[in-house]
Amino acid sequence: MISRDYFTERCISYCAQTSSHISFVSRLPAIKVKYLLLAWLGILIASWILYMQYASYSELCRGHVCQMIICDHYRRGIISGSSCKALCDQRSLTLQRCMSTSSTHQVYIGLWKERPVVIKCSIEDPVKIDGAPDSVLRQEMSLFDKPTRGTSMDEFKEMLHSFLKANLGEQPSLSTLVDRVITLADINQDGKVSLAEAKSIWALLQINEFLLMVALQEKEHTPKLLGFCGDLYVTERVGHSSLYRLEVPHYLQALVPEALSSSLNHWLAPAWPRRARITIGLLEFVEEVFHGSYGSFLICDANPHHVGYNAKYDCKMANLRSVASEAVVRGFLKGRRCETNADCTYGRDCTATCDRLVKQCNTEVVQPNLAKVCVLLQDFLLFGAPSDLRGDLEKQLRTCVTLSGLASQMEVHHSLVLNNLKTLLWKKISNTQYS
């Protein structure tokens, strides 16, 4: 016989299950609303990222304007260059992926006869013009106003010599550099420089990076110049255009913690011996520009996105715009009014001291190139370093980043620290597959 207690227990159990089911059903709308809100939030964030990408692209990527200006000038006979036919007539030089970080300095990955290249061109700030194509062309006309018709070859050579002297300082080898520029300008190799050829090379020399590429063209770690048209120039493509593979867009930097992006870059980085090889190349570049045939050059923005490397892990400077001749930096600082050292800064970090008594900048930069490069290398080189090398490597880098003082007073110390660091790395990777 079934007892009353049994029925009571069954009833309680059934009621509890029913209550639980009713509770779950009553919570369903709340659960659905929560997931709906999360879905909408995801859509909003994705839409914002896409909008920022589009806005950034339309603002920074204006290669079509650059090509229009250059080809218009070429067809009117104002300019010339070894790449003009390929860009404007044959269309075998094409702009493809935009890499610009400034609306006034266009950088594109492109193809020239099926070869990957980098195409660079400067255009006027869009804020300064009314946006109509004709006005853009009028603004750019001033780029090609020198030399004027009637200028003789001797006069043009004198123009070049004076310009190079002002930008590189008084160097005994300037006449050799003038001859190099003349040879580069003479694209049809007829031994003469036409007015269009002269206007093109003169406009190009006003671009700091182009001037540096011409002056350092025989150096191993400078990208090769392949051609030009007007003030547009084409260089070899550096396979990896930054020390780090991951670059967080500026509009996402607030959302992505620096520690996360740093960890991802560590994970994506080449093997340590390959990073050591890249580092040796970067140190060699510092040597090349310290005292070269055409004077000394200063790295005024030691940025990991300016240093690249190729498929063989040889260092190549992907961006030379922040490298300036010592003569230009001294000219900028000479007589400059100041209150603090920050007022005596050329570029991002070529800083001299401020003489507070006369409120004028001194003309020698305090921190040398090597110290700035070693700041980059601390993060790039130390993670994953071999345990038997790490202690010595940390010590060498610590000594390197603290280098300071006037270049004229520390040349021996500078060379000693650089050679010690190179030797330490080379011993570790020599006679291996990475050497």
Kinemage of the C-alpha trace (Angstrom):
@kinemage 1
@onewidth
@group {chain A} dominant
@subgroup {mainchain}
@vectorlist {calphas} color= white
{ca met a 1} P 0.000 0.000 0.000
{ca ile a 2} L 1.405 3.375 -1.026
{ca ser a 3} L 1.760 5.742 1.903
{ca arg a 4} L 0.656 9.359 2.079
{ca asp a 5} L 4.279 10.439 2.551
{ca tyr a 6} L 5.191 8.980 -0.850
{ca phe a 7} L 2.508 11.092 -2.576
{ca thr a 8} L 3.669 14.124 -0.641
{ca glu a 9} L 7.312 13.670 -1.757
{ca arg a 10} L 6.278 13.132 -5.384
{ca cys a 11} L 4.139 16.229 -5.290
{ca ile a 12} L 6.938 18.327 -3.827
{ca ser a 13} L 9.391 17.006 -6.428
{ca tyr a 14} L 6.989 17.711 -9.297
{ca cys a 15} L 6.267 21.201 -7.998
{ca ala a 16} L 9.967 21.932 -7.670
{ca gln a 17} L 10.653 20.819 -11.267
{ca thr a 18} L 7.682 22.814 -12.541
{ca ser a 19} L 8.859 25.869 -10.604
{ca ser a 20} L 12.369 25.488 -11.989
{ca his a 21} L 11.030 25.191 -15.546
{ca ile a 22} L 8.813 28.258 -15.069
{ca ser a 23} L 11.805 30.165 -13.636
{ca phe a 24} L 13.983 29.207 -16.638
{ca val a 25} L 11.236 30.186 -19.092
{ca ser a 26} L 10.796 33.500 -17.299
{ca arg a 27} L 14.552 34.142 -17.601
{ca leu a 28} L 14.653 33.408 -21.334
{ca pro a 29} L 13.764 36.958 -22.440
{ca ala a 30} L 16.520 38.369 -20.186
{ca ile a 31} L 19.080 35.929 -21.632
{ca lys a 32} L 18.008 36.750 -25.182
{ca val a 33} L 18.240 40.501 -24.486
{ca lys a 34} L 21.749 40.117 -23.057
{ca tyr a 35} L 23.038 38.222 -26.090
{ca leu a 36} L 21.211 40.627 -28.402
{ca leu a 37} L 22.952 43.563 -26.706
{ca leu a 38} L 26.329 41.840 -27.015
{ca ala a 39} L 25.670 41.146 -30.707
{ca trp a 40} L 24.702 44.773 -31.319
{ca leu a 41} L 27.805 45.942 -29.427
{ca gly a 42} L 29.973 43.688 -31.606
{ca ile a 43} L 28.347 45.041 -34.761
{ca leu a 44} L 28.854 48.646 -33.591
{ca ile a 45} L 32.534 48.047 -32.807
{ca ala a 46} L 33.114 46.282 -36.147
{ca ser a 47} L 31.323 49.107 -37.985
{ca trp a 48} L 33.411 51.710 -36.183
{ca ile a 49} L 36.634 49.899 -37.087
{ca leu a 50} L 35.568 49.632 -40.739
{ca tyr a 51} L 34.593 53.316 -40.796
{ca met a 52} L 37.938 54.341 -39.264
{ca gln a 53} L 39.764 52.163 -41.783
{ca tyr a 54} L 37.871 53.798 -44.652
{ca ala a 55} L 38.302 57.325 -43.247
{ca ser a 56} L 41.990 56.714 -42.642
{ca tyr a 57} L 42.442 55.276 -46.138
{ca ser a 58} L 40.604 58.102 -47.909
{ca glu a 59} L 42.571 60.707 -45.942
{ca leu a 60} L 46.031 59.145 -46.217
{ca cys a 61} L 45.899 57.338 -49.566
{ca arg a 62} L 45.868 59.830 -52.431
{ca gly a 63} L 48.101 58.051 -54.921
{ca his a 64} L 45.669 58.735 -57.774
{ca val a 65} L 46.198 62.494 -57.202
{ca cys a 66} L 49.947 62.009 -57.203
{ca gln a 67} L 49.866 60.019 -60.448
{ca met a 68} L 47.548 62.549 -62.095
{ca ile a 69} L 49.901 65.441 -61.262
{ca ile a 70} L 53.053 63.629 -62.347
{ca cys a 71} L 51.613 62.356 -65.644
{ca asp a 72} L 50.108 65.761 -66.494
{ca his a 73} L 53.523 67.409 -66.045
{ca tyr a 74} L 55.252 64.645 -68.022
{ca arg a 75} L 52.867 64.924 -70.978
{ca arg a 76} L 53.383 68.691 -71.069
{ca gly a 77} L 57.165 68.186 -71.173
{ca ile a 78} L 57.782 69.923 -67.836
{ca ile a 79} L 59.418 66.911 -66.190
{ca ser a 80} L 61.189 63.736 -67.188
{ca gly a 81} L 62.500 60.558 -65.588
{ca ser a 82} L 63.391 56.916 -66.111
{ca ser a 83} L 59.986 55.757 -64.795
{ca cys a 84} L 57.724 58.189 -66.649
{ca lys a 85} L 56.868 55.998 -69.644
{ca ala a 86} L 56.179 53.006 -67.415
{ca leu a 87} L 53.913 55.061 -65.127
{ca cys a 88} L 52.041 57.221 -67.637
{ca asp a 89} L 52.148 55.519 -71.056
{ca gln a 90} L 52.861 51.814 -70.736
{ca arg a 91} L 51.167 51.438 -67.331
{ca ser a 92} L 53.736 48.779 -66.425
{ca leu a 93} L 54.443 50.667 -63.178
{ca thr a 94} L 51.300 50.424 -61.052
{ca leu a 95} L 50.367 51.602 -57.564
{ca gln a 96} L 48.721 48.831 -55.552
{ca arg a 97} L 48.698 48.679 -51.734
{ca cys a 98} L 48.719 51.981 -49.831
{ca met a 99} L 51.283 52.261 -47.001
{ca ser a 100} L 51.018 56.031 -46.395
{ca thr a 101} L 51.142 57.402 -42.863
{ca ser a 102} L 50.857 61.020 -44.006
{ca ser a 103} L 48.535 62.611 -46.550
{ca thr a 104} L 51.425 64.681 -47.919
{ca his a 105} L 53.868 61.789 -48.326
{ca gln a 106} L 52.399 58.984 -50.401
{ca val a 107} L 53.894 55.497 -50.074
{ca tyr a 108} L 52.598 52.574 -52.128
{ca ile a 109} L 53.614 48.992 -52.726
{ca gly a 110} L 53.511 48.558 -56.486
{ca leu a 111} L 54.662 46.460 -59.415
{ca trp a 112} L 57.138 47.424 -62.118
{ca lys a 113} L 57.430 44.806 -64.850
{ca glu a 114} L 56.109 42.205 -62.387
{ca arg a 115} L 58.744 43.170 -59.822
{ca pro a 116} L 57.524 44.343 -56.378
{ca val a 117} L 58.655 47.915 -55.704
{ca val a 118} L 57.940 50.841 -53.387
{ca ile a 119} L 56.628 54.066 -54.962
{ca lys a 120} L 56.919 57.359 -53.073
{ca cys a 121} L 55.571 60.780 -53.936
{ca ser a 122} L 54.899 64.039 -52.079
{ca ile a 123} L 51.782 66.157 -52.623
{ca glu a 124} L 50.397 69.357 -51.141
{ca asp a 125} L 48.433 69.245 -47.892
{ca pro a 126} L 44.753 68.874 -48.896
{ca val a 127} L 43.776 71.444 -46.257
{ca lys a 128} L 45.674 74.125 -48.160
{ca ile a 129} L 43.893 73.608 -51.460
{ca asp a 130} L 40.270 73.799 -52.557
{ca gly a 131} L 40.172 70.182 -53.758
{ca ala a 132} L 39.679 70.859 -57.476
{ca pro a 133} L 42.175 69.036 -59.742
{ca asp a 134} L 43.231 72.275 -61.447
{ca ser a 135} L 44.104 73.868 -58.108
{ca val a 136} L 46.184 70.823 -57.133
{ca leu a 137} L 48.142 71.144 -60.379
{ca arg a 138} L 48.675 74.858 -59.823
{ca gln a 139} L 49.976 74.229 -56.293
{ca glu a 140} L 52.447 71.627 -57.567
{ca met a 141} L 53.802 73.854 -60.339
{ca ser a 142} L 56.128 75.583 -57.862
{ca leu a 143} L 57.979 72.267 -57.369
{ca phe a 144} L 59.408 72.411 -60.872
{ca asp a 145} L 60.250 76.100 -61.168
{ca lys a 146} L 64.044 75.557 -61.063
{ca pro a 147} L 66.257 75.682 -62.966
{ca thr a 148} L 64.823 78.207 -65.381
{ca arg a 149} L 65.137 78.181 -69.152
{ca gly a 150} L 68.513 79.507 -70.247
{ca thr a 151} L 70.468 77.985 -67.348
{ca ser a 152} L 73.760 76.601 -68.652
{ca met a 153} L 75.271 73.258 -67.628
{ca asp a 154} L 78.014 75.006 -65.652
{ca glu a 155} L 75.424 77.106 -63.832
{ca phe a 156} L 73.359 74.013 -63.028
{ca lys a 157} L 76.437 72.252 -61.633
{ca glu a 158} L 77.136 75.289 -59.475
{ca met a 159} L 73.513 75.235 -58.260
{ca leu a 160} L 73.913 71.581 -57.299
{ca his a 161} L 77.252 72.165 -55.566
{ca ser a 162} L 75.862 75.044 -53.488
{ca phe a 163} L 72.770 73.045 -52.570
{ca leu a 164} L 74.757 69.980 -51.523
{ca lys a 165} L 77.199 72.111 -49.544
{ca ala a 166} L 74.308 73.714 -47.644
{ca asn a 167} L 72.728 70.333 -46.909
{ca leu a 168} L 75.777 68.138 -46.320
{ca gly a 169} L 78.404 70.624 -45.220
{ca glu a 170} L 81.769 71.386 -46.797
{ca gln a 171} L 83.008 67.957 -47.957
{ca pro a 172} L 86.031 67.291 -50.188
{ca ser a 173} L 83.999 64.750 -52.205
{ca leu a 174} L 81.086 67.051 -53.146
{ca ser a 175} L 82.220 67.343 -56.762
{ca thr a 176} L 81.985 63.538 -57.050
{ca leu a 177} L 78.427 63.678 -55.724
{ca val a 178} L 77.545 66.436 -58.208
{ca asp a 179} L 78.750 64.175 -61.045
{ca arg a 180} L 76.648 61.317 -59.631
{ca val a 181} L 73.544 63.534 -59.627
{ca ile a 182} L 74.210 64.672 -63.207
{ca thr a 183} L 74.571 61.050 -64.357
{ca leu a 184} L 71.332 60.143 -62.584
{ca ala a 185} L 69.501 63.074 -64.204
{ca asp a 186} L 70.682 62.165 -67.717
{ca ile a 187} L 68.136 59.407 -68.270
{ca asn a 188} L 68.725 59.024 -72.025
{ca gln a 189} L 72.505 58.964 -71.447
{ca asp a 190} L 73.281 61.433 -74.203
{ca gly a 191} L 75.816 63.319 -72.094
{ca lys a 192} L 73.446 66.292 -71.734
{ca val a 193} L 70.808 67.266 -69.183
{ca ser a 194} L 67.622 68.697 -70.659
{ca leu a 195} L 65.546 71.316 -68.830
{ca ala a 196} L 62.893 68.679 -67.945
{ca glu a 197} L 65.594 66.335 -66.602
{ca ala a 198} L 67.152 69.151 -64.573
{ca lys a 199} L 63.780 70.245 -63.111
{ca ser a 200} L 63.018 66.657 -62.072
{ca ile a 201} L 66.308 65.977 -60.320
{ca trp a 202} L 66.227 69.383 -58.617
{ca ala a 203} L 62.729 68.718 -57.229
{ca leu a 204} L 63.804 65.267 -56.032
{ca leu a 205} L 66.826 66.632 -54.189
{ca gln a 206} L 64.506 68.778 -52.066
{ca ile a 207} L 63.224 65.489 -50.563
{ca asn a 208} L 65.520 64.567 -47.694
{ca glu a 209} L 65.122 60.807 -48.160
{ca phe a 210} L 66.013 60.965 -51.858
{ca leu a 211} L 69.115 63.040 -51.130
{ca leu a 212} L 70.171 60.483 -48.506
{ca met a 213} L 69.592 57.594 -50.928
{ca val a 214} L 71.798 59.225 -53.537
{ca ala a 215} L 74.534 60.016 -50.994
{ca leu a 216} L 74.394 56.510 -49.452
{ca gln a 217} L 73.526 54.507 -52.569
{ca glu a 218} L 76.646 52.329 -52.363
{ca lys a 219} L 75.873 51.360 -48.760
{ca glu a 220} L 74.577 47.846 -48.178
{ca his a 221} L 71.741 48.809 -45.851
{ca thr a 222} L 70.184 51.546 -47.990
{ca pro a 223} L 67.326 50.496 -50.343
{ca lys a 224} L 68.309 50.734 -54.001
{ca leu a 225} L 66.877 53.561 -56.079
{ca leu a 226} L 65.296 52.032 -59.202
{ca gly a 227} L 63.846 55.031 -61.018
{ca phe a 228} L 61.943 58.320 -60.828
{ca cys a 229} L 59.556 60.619 -62.655
{ca gly a 230} L 59.405 64.239 -61.576
{ca asp a 231} L 59.469 64.091 -57.777
{ca leu a 232} L 58.025 60.555 -57.685
{ca tyr a 233} L 60.681 57.900 -57.071
{ca val a 234} L 60.773 54.103 -57.047
{ca thr a 235} L 62.876 51.951 -54.714
{ca glu a 236} L 63.387 48.262 -54.142
{ca arg a 237} L 60.822 46.736 -51.811
{ca val a 238} L 62.063 45.710 -48.383
{ca gly a 239} L 60.288 42.438 -47.543
{ca his a 240} L 59.681 43.396 -43.906
{ca ser a 241} L 59.328 47.170 -43.490
{ca ser a 242} L 59.467 47.135 -39.681
{ca leu a 243} L 61.330 45.345 -36.894
{ca tyr a 244} L 57.938 44.179 -35.620
{ca arg a 245} L 55.252 42.498 -37.692
{ca leu a 246} L 52.231 43.754 -35.758
{ca glu a 247} L 51.394 47.467 -35.895
{ca val a 248} L 48.244 48.512 -34.064
{ca pro a 249} L 46.409 51.367 -35.901
{ca his a 250} L 46.346 54.606 -33.920
{ca tyr a 251} L 42.566 54.473 -33.483
{ca leu a 252} L 42.795 51.025 -31.839
{ca gln a 253} L 45.722 51.748 -29.517
{ca ala a 254} L 43.379 52.739 -26.678
{ca leu a 255} L 41.586 49.368 -26.983
{ca val a 256} L 44.660 47.133 -27.340
{ca pro a 257} L 46.939 47.085 -24.249
{ca glu a 258} L 50.598 47.733 -25.028
{ca ala a 259} L 51.569 44.567 -23.134
{ca leu a 260} L 49.339 42.498 -25.442
{ca ser a 261} L 50.741 43.956 -28.675
{ca ser a 262} L 54.294 43.544 -27.305
{ca ser a 263} L 53.641 39.887 -26.405
{ca leu a 264} L 52.177 39.211 -29.857
{ca asn a 265} L 55.203 40.807 -31.522
{ca his a 266} L 57.514 38.659 -29.422
{ca trp a 267} L 55.610 35.578 -30.522
{ca leu a 268} L 55.627 36.611 -34.211
{ca ala a 269} L 59.286 37.664 -34.264
{ca pro a 270} L 61.982 35.716 -36.159
{ca ala a 271} L 64.158 33.258 -34.252
{ca trp a 272} L 66.748 34.925 -31.983
{ca pro a 273} L 69.781 34.184 -34.218
{ca arg a 274} L 67.973 35.885 -37.102
{ca arg a 275} L 67.230 38.886 -34.920
{ca ala a 276} L 70.935 38.964 -34.039
{ca arg a 277} L 71.770 39.048 -37.762
{ca ile a 278} L 69.324 41.948 -38.339
{ca thr a 279} L 70.877 43.748 -35.359
{ca ile a 280} L 74.413 43.392 -36.738
{ca gly a 281} L 73.193 44.979 -39.983
{ca leu a 282} L 71.572 47.861 -38.100
{ca leu a 283} L 74.801 48.471 -36.183
{ca glu a 284} L 76.687 48.487 -39.497
{ca phe a 285} L 74.290 51.153 -40.795
{ca val a 286} L 75.055 53.259 -37.699
{ca glu a 287} L 78.750 52.909 -38.600
{ca glu a 288} L 78.092 53.839 -42.222
{ca val a 289} L 76.399 57.127 -41.371
{ca phe a 290} L 78.685 58.085 -38.452
{ca his a 291} L 81.510 59.353 -40.663
{ca gly a 292} L 80.832 58.747 -44.342
{ca ser a 293} L 82.171 60.088 -47.600
{ca tyr a 294} L 79.639 62.930 -47.519
{ca gly a 295} L 79.731 63.791 -43.823
{ca ser a 296} L 77.913 62.526 -40.744
{ca phe a 297} L 74.193 61.816 -40.524
{ca leu a 298} L 71.953 61.755 -37.476
{ca ile a 299} L 69.006 59.442 -36.848
{ca cys a 300} L 66.368 61.838 -35.548
{ca asp a 301} L 63.584 59.319 -34.982
{ca ala a 302} L 64.807 55.872 -33.919
{ca asn a 303} L 61.556 54.072 -34.665
{ca pro a 304} L 61.133 50.300 -35.151
{ca his a 305} L 58.859 51.050 -38.130
{ca his a 306} L 61.754 52.719 -39.960
{ca val a 307} L 64.035 49.662 -39.779
{ca gly a 308} L 63.295 46.695 -42.027
{ca tyr a 309} L 64.922 43.518 -43.278
{ca asn a 310} L 64.759 41.278 -46.327
{ca ala a 311} L 64.103 37.564 -46.794
{ca lys a 312} L 67.748 36.792 -45.905
{ca tyr a 313} L 67.395 38.804 -42.660
{ca asp a 314} L 69.771 41.507 -43.871
{ca cys a 315} L 68.899 44.882 -42.365
{ca lys a 316} L 67.522 47.479 -44.787
{ca met a 317} L 66.383 50.945 -43.748
{ca ala a 318} L 62.769 51.063 -44.894
{ca asn a 319} L 62.423 54.785 -44.193
{ca leu a 320} L 65.228 57.381 -44.317
{ca arg a 321} L 63.051 60.474 -43.876
{ca ser a 322} L 64.073 60.835 -40.230
{ca val a 323} L 67.820 60.688 -41.019
{ca ala a 324} L 69.342 64.157 -41.405
{ca ser a 325} L 72.830 65.414 -42.146
{ca glu a 326} L 74.738 66.878 -39.242
{ca ala a 327} L 75.070 70.104 -41.250
{ca val a 328} L 71.274 70.496 -41.530
{ca val a 329} L 70.739 69.819 -37.814
{ca arg a 330} L 73.475 72.280 -36.844
{ca gly a 331} L 71.971 74.902 -39.165
{ca phe a 332} L 68.559 74.386 -37.543
{ca leu a 333} L 69.977 74.761 -34.016
{ca lys a 334} L 72.368 77.652 -34.654
{ca gly a 335} L 71.023 80.848 -33.091
{ca arg a 336} L 67.728 79.203 -32.147
{ca arg a 337} L 66.005 80.786 -29.139
{ca cys a 338} L 65.229 78.454 -26.233
{ca glu a 339} L 64.042 78.190 -22.646
{ca thr a 340} L 64.650 74.456 -22.146
{ca asn a 341} L 66.448 71.619 -23.925
{ca ala a 342} L 63.135 70.569 -25.472
{ca asp a 343} L 63.228 73.789 -27.534
{ca cys a 344} L 66.490 72.557 -29.078
{ca thr a 345} L 65.098 69.457 -30.765
{ca tyr a 346} L 65.289 68.673 -34.473
{ca gly a 347} L 62.849 66.016 -35.642
{ca arg a 348} L 61.679 63.785 -32.832
{ca asp a 349} L 64.795 63.222 -30.755
{ca cys a 350} L 67.886 65.040 -32.072
{ca thr a 351} L 68.212 67.221 -28.989
{ca ala a 352} L 70.955 69.672 -28.019
{ca thr a 353} L 71.338 71.598 -24.758
{ca cys a 354} L 69.932 75.057 -24.184
{ca asp a 355} L 72.369 77.724 -22.964
{ca arg a 356} L 70.072 79.422 -20.462
{ca leu a 357} L 72.368 82.407 -19.992
{ca val a 358} L 72.034 83.580 -23.595
{ca lys a 359} L 68.796 81.623 -24.233
{ca gln a 360} L 70.188 80.014 -27.358
{ca cys a 361} L 70.627 76.386 -28.416
{ca asn a 362} L 74.047 74.805 -28.608
{ca thr a 363} L 74.649 73.114 -31.947
{ca glu a 364} L 75.816 69.611 -30.959
{ca val a 365} L 73.265 66.870 -30.373
{ca val a 366} L 73.791 65.149 -27.021
{ca gln a 367} L 72.536 61.591 -27.630
{ca pro a 368} L 74.390 59.732 -30.405
{ca asn a 369} L 72.791 57.449 -32.981
{ca leu a 370} L 74.108 54.326 -31.272
{ca ala a 371} L 72.368 55.074 -27.956
{ca lys a 372} L 69.014 55.573 -29.726
{ca val a 373} L 69.394 52.342 -31.687
{ca cys a 374} L 70.291 50.414 -28.525
{ca val a 375} L 67.051 51.584 -26.898
{ca leu a 376} L 65.221 49.826 -29.758
{ca leu a 377} L 67.392 46.745 -29.435
{ca gln a 378} L 66.720 46.231 -25.736
{ca asp a 379} L 63.240 44.928 -26.483
{ca phe a 380} L 63.990 43.448 -29.907
{ca leu a 381} L 67.104 41.511 -28.902
{ca leu a 382} L 66.716 40.522 -25.253
{ca phe a 383} L 63.545 38.441 -25.360
{ca gly a 384} L 64.436 34.847 -26.204
{ca ala a 385} L 68.181 35.534 -25.961
{ca pro a 386} L 70.361 32.477 -25.136
{ca ser a 387} L 70.812 32.105 -21.380
{ca asp a 388} L 74.625 31.929 -21.631
{ca leu a 389} L 74.673 35.255 -23.494
{ca arg a 390} L 71.900 37.204 -21.810
{ca gly a 391} L 73.972 38.632 -18.941
{ca asp a 392} L 76.716 40.022 -21.202
{ca leu a 393} L 74.134 41.268 -23.708
{ca glu a 394} L 72.195 43.161 -21.041
{ca lys a 395} L 75.430 44.718 -19.786
{ca gln a 396} L 76.515 45.817 -23.279
{ca leu a 397} L 73.097 47.299 -24.096
{ca arg a 398} L 72.928 49.081 -20.735
{ca thr a 399} L 76.302 50.704 -21.466
{ca cys a 400} L 75.149 51.559 -24.984
{ca val a 401} L 71.862 53.296 -24.061
{ca thr a 402} L 73.648 55.537 -21.547
{ca leu a 403} L 76.074 56.921 -24.152
{ca ser a 404} L 75.901 60.687 -24.202
{ca gly a 405} L 78.113 63.657 -24.736
{ca leu a 406} L 79.389 65.573 -27.726
{ca ala a 407} L 80.226 63.393 -30.723
{ca ser a 408} L 83.565 65.132 -31.185
{ca gln a 409} L 84.615 64.062 -27.668
{ca met a 410} L 83.417 60.452 -27.694
{ca glu a 411} L 84.275 58.991 -31.088
{ca val a 412} L 86.641 56.344 -29.656
{ca his a 413} L 84.187 55.319 -26.926
{ca his a 414} L 81.340 55.177 -29.466
{ca ser a 415} L 83.335 52.855 -31.764
{ca leu a 416} L 84.442 50.644 -28.858
{ca val a 417} L 80.892 50.068 -27.578
{ca leu a 418} L 79.582 49.411 -31.107
{ca asn a 419} L 82.348 46.916 -31.932
{ca asn a 420} L 81.959 45.106 -28.597
{ca leu a 421} L 78.238 44.616 -29.243
{ca lys a 422} L 78.792 43.430 -32.822
{ca thr a 423} L 81.530 41.019 -31.748
{ca leu a 424} L 79.381 39.547 -28.974
{ca leu a 425} L 76.549 38.815 -31.398
{ca trp a 426} L 78.744 37.607 -34.244
{ca lys a 427} L 80.560 35.081 -32.042
{ca lys a 428} L 77.229 33.537 -31.145
{ca ile a 429} L 75.896 33.125 -34.703
{ca ser a 430} L 79.099 32.687 -36.728
{ca asn a 431} L 79.663 29.267 -38.256
{ca thr a 432} L 75.948 28.537 -38.046
{ca gln a 433} L 73.174 28.503 -40.644
{ca tyr a 434} L 72.289 32.071 -39.519
{ca ser a 435} L 75.676 33.678 -40.249
